[in-house]
Amino acid sequence: MTDGQERLIAEAERRLGPKAVVTGMADIEPWLTDWRGRLHGASPAIIAPASTEEVAEVVRLAAEHRVPLVPQGGNTGMSGGATPPTDGSALLLSMRRMNRIRSVSAENRLAVAEAGVVLEALHHAAETVGMRFPLTLGSRGSCTIGGLASTNAGGTQVLKFGTMRSLVAGVEAVLPDGSIHNGLSGLKKDNRGYSLDQLLIGAEGTIGVITAVALRLVPAVAARAVAWAGVASPTHALDLLRFIQSQTDSLEGFELVREDCLQLVVKHVPGSRSPLRGSHPWHVLVETTTAKAALDVGGQLERLLAEALKAGIIADAALAANEAQADAFWKLRDSISEAERAEGQTLAHDVSVAVADMPKFLVEASEQVERAFPGVTATGFGHLGDGNIHFHVRAGSHAAPDWYEREGGEITRFVDDLVTAAGGSISAEHGIGQLKRGEFARLASPARVHALRAIKQALDPLGIMNPGKLIP
Ligand SMILES: Cc1cc2nc3c(=O)[nH]c(=O)nc-3n(C[C@H](O)[C@H](O)[C@H](O)COP(=O)(O)OP(=O)(O)OC[C@H]3O[C@@H](n4cnc5c(N)ncnc54)[C@H](O)[C@@H]3O)c2cc1C
């Protein structure tokens, strides 16, 4: 432990109380590895403040003693942004004690939640006033509002409601000099220059610590309809998306699944079976919702699918007969990563291109990867309507145990080059963290790199906020 760290820990304990400082290795250990288990860091302590003022105290101490801080919420991030460096130079700043929902208002359609509130808790709080926070994802039982905002998370409802960026009405944060920015007024209109709130969203803890967020709510769902359709190609899937969108405003979820992904789920996830009788090269999961009890979304979706069948857009479809079946359809989609893990080694790429370009990109990129790296299977699934696909490359079962470490880098560079040539992004939802920093540095435009570095330098000249992450 450095002298600076020792002094910061002692001061934090004196000012914030013993609950705010964790130094037992057994308690720290679980928070030193990322969710995927690929990165391992080191840190002599976790500092866990319980209020915005306490966060400001810690940040001021960190600046005074030149000790870097790594903000951490639920530690479910996919790019290693919350994993501390391996040299033990940084302290973890856990936000989990800041877990109060300060207000929920159906009238203002806003909730103000502290950074450590778990997403699921916010969902429940919104329900109590007949509202809903319309962002959900697989990690909802663990991920926090601060982490979601700091990674600008997406999920399965982006199609209708956008990413965190469009659902955040304001941010309260402690800046690297210990000052407090309060943007929680929730004003619909506020044109006082640069938006600090928006700058902090997706910043991965590199220019401040988010302490609370004002979040937009929408009316609760009164009814939903879920269907599974078989299609010949991603182009047909996109045709279906555009057809449904042209007929109704109720579309909320639209997920693309390739046949091989579905078959892996059927093989590895007990109790799962394909919703359709025959096999189809591609599948689509569709969900429509309404806040109006009188609207028959089930009947509407059934009619639209019948028309799509007649027009040759889809080859077959099944409408979930009840909630249990609807959940079973979603489980097939949500289990793909788990099934892939059971099958063998998988290299995951979370990429985006323009929505209209995705069908062509997906088919051509898969062929190119399989040609360049014989034996692998390149596949894609996910949020077609957002132009965001999880482009996964699976090693065959014959692959060496160190396939991921030996070939992963080269395959990822190949995929990232294809994405960049298509005008896309090498990180659609998961941020840069430390895992994608090298590729970001290699492929980002000089203008973007320059601006990011200038902002970081201006706001955090001492480099105490999450060093080694995001900024190339
Ligand atoms: C099963 C599963 C499914 C997922 N599905 C999706 C999905 O569909 N879409 C999607 O976009 N993402 C998805 N994710 C990843 C997603 O990024 C995270 O779940 C979530 O956004 C991170 O929240 P967290 O609290 O765990 O943050 P952490 O992992 O703790 O931190 C993430 C980053 O934010 C920073 N940070 C955390 N809290 C703060 C704060 N208060 N102030 C400043 N910086 C902070 C950290 O330093 C780090 O850089 C999934 C993850 C899992 C495990």
The ligand as a Tripos MOL2 file, in Angstrom:
@<TRIPOS>MOLECULE
LIG
   53    58     1     0     0
SMALL
NO_CHARGES

@<TRIPOS>ATOM
      1 C1        -26.3420  -10.8770  -18.0170 C.3       1 LIG1
      2 C2        -25.9990   -9.5020  -18.5290 C.ar      1 LIG1
      3 C3        -26.7570   -8.9490  -19.5490 C.ar      1 LIG1
      4 C4        -26.4490   -7.6680  -20.0240 C.ar      1 LIG1
      5 N1        -27.2220   -7.1560  -21.0310 N.ar      1 LIG1
      6 C5        -26.9500   -5.9300  -21.4950 C.ar      1 LIG1
      7 C6        -27.7620   -5.3610  -22.5340 C.ar      1 LIG1
      8 O1        -28.6970   -5.9740  -23.0440 O.2       1 LIG1
      9 N2        -27.4660   -4.1140  -22.9360 N.ar      1 LIG1
     10 C7        -26.4360   -3.3760  -22.3890 C.ar      1 LIG1
     11 O2        -26.2210   -2.2330  -22.7840 O.2       1 LIG1
     12 N3        -25.6460   -3.9060  -21.4410 N.ar      1 LIG1
     13 C8        -25.8650   -5.1520  -20.9690 C.ar      1 LIG1
     14 N4        -25.0720   -5.6830  -19.9910 N.ar      1 LIG1
     15 C9        -23.8870   -4.9200  -19.5270 C.3       1 LIG1
     16 C10       -24.2690   -3.6330  -18.8510 C.3       1 LIG1
     17 O3        -23.2950   -2.6650  -19.2070 O.3       1 LIG1
     18 C11       -24.3380   -3.6630  -17.3770 C.3       1 LIG1
     19 O4        -25.1890   -4.6450  -16.8660 O.3       1 LIG1
     20 C12       -24.6810   -2.3130  -16.7070 C.3       1 LIG1
     21 O5        -24.8200   -1.2310  -17.5800 O.3       1 LIG1
     22 C13       -23.5310   -1.9840  -15.7880 C.3       1 LIG1
     23 O6        -24.0300   -1.6330  -14.5350 O.3       1 LIG1
     24 P1        -23.1680   -1.9160  -13.2310 P.3       1 LIG1
     25 O7        -23.8230   -1.2220  -12.1090 O.co2     1 LIG1
     26 O8        -22.9380   -3.3710  -13.0480 O.co2     1 LIG1
     27 O9        -21.7870   -1.1750  -13.5780 O.3       1 LIG1
     28 P2        -20.2890   -1.6550  -13.3320 P.3       1 LIG1
     29 O10       -20.0080   -2.9040  -14.0860 O.co2     1 LIG1
     30 O11       -20.0090   -1.6870  -11.8740 O.co2     1 LIG1
     31 O12       -19.4990   -0.4300  -14.0030 O.3       1 LIG1
     32 C14       -19.5530   -0.2290  -15.3880 C.3       1 LIG1
     33 C15       -18.7580    1.0460  -15.7260 C.3       1 LIG1
     34 O13       -19.3960    2.1920  -15.1700 O.3       1 LIG1
     35 C16       -18.5580    2.8390  -14.2110 C.3       1 LIG1
     36 N5        -19.4280    3.2230  -13.0970 N.ar      1 LIG1
     37 C17       -20.2450    2.4390  -12.3610 C.ar      1 LIG1
     38 N6        -20.9610    3.1720  -11.4940 N.ar      1 LIG1
     39 C18       -20.5690    4.4630  -11.6810 C.ar      1 LIG1
     40 C19       -20.9310    5.7030  -11.0880 C.ar      1 LIG1
     41 N7        -21.8600    5.7680  -10.1350 N.pl3     1 LIG1
     42 N8        -20.3280    6.8330  -11.5210 N.ar      1 LIG1
     43 C20       -19.3900    6.7970  -12.4880 C.ar      1 LIG1
     44 N9        -19.0060    5.6410  -13.0820 N.ar      1 LIG1
     45 C21       -19.5930    4.4940  -12.6910 C.ar      1 LIG1
     46 C22       -17.4950    1.8380  -13.8420 C.3       1 LIG1
     47 O14       -16.3020    2.4620  -13.4540 O.3       1 LIG1
     48 C23       -17.3480    1.0810  -15.1490 C.3       1 LIG1
     49 O15       -16.5190    1.7950  -16.0170 O.3       1 LIG1
     50 C24       -25.3450   -6.9450  -19.4910 C.ar      1 LIG1
     51 C25       -24.5910   -7.5110  -18.4600 C.ar      1 LIG1
     52 C26       -24.9050   -8.7790  -17.9910 C.ar      1 LIG1
     53 C27       -24.0610   -9.3580  -16.8920 C.3       1 LIG1
@<TRIPOS>BOND
     1     1     2 1
     2     2     3 ar
     3     2    52 ar
     4     3     4 ar
     5     4     5 ar
     6     4    50 ar
     7     5     6 ar
     8     6     7 ar
     9     6    13 1
    10     7     8 2
    11     7     9 ar
    12     9    10 ar
    13    10    11 2
    14    10    12 ar
    15    12    13 ar
    16    13    14 ar
    17    14    15 1
    18    14    50 ar
    19    15    16 1
    20    16    17 1
    21    16    18 1
    22    18    19 1
    23    18    20 1
    24    20    21 1
    25    20    22 1
    26    22    23 1
    27    23    24 1
    28    24    25 2
    29    24    26 1
    30    24    27 1
    31    27    28 1
    32    28    29 2
    33    28    30 1
    34    28    31 1
    35    31    32 1
    36    32    33 1
    37    33    34 1
    38    33    48 1
    39    34    35 1
    40    35    36 1
    41    35    46 1
    42    36    37 ar
    43    36    45 ar
    44    37    38 ar
    45    38    39 ar
    46    39    40 ar
    47    39    45 ar
    48    40    41 1
    49    40    42 ar
    50    42    43 ar
    51    43    44 ar
    52    44    45 ar
    53    46    47 1
    54    46    48 1
    55    48    49 1
    56    50    51 ar
    57    51    52 ar
    58    52    53 1
@<TRIPOS>SUBSTRUCTURE
     1 LIG1         1 GROUP 0 **** ****
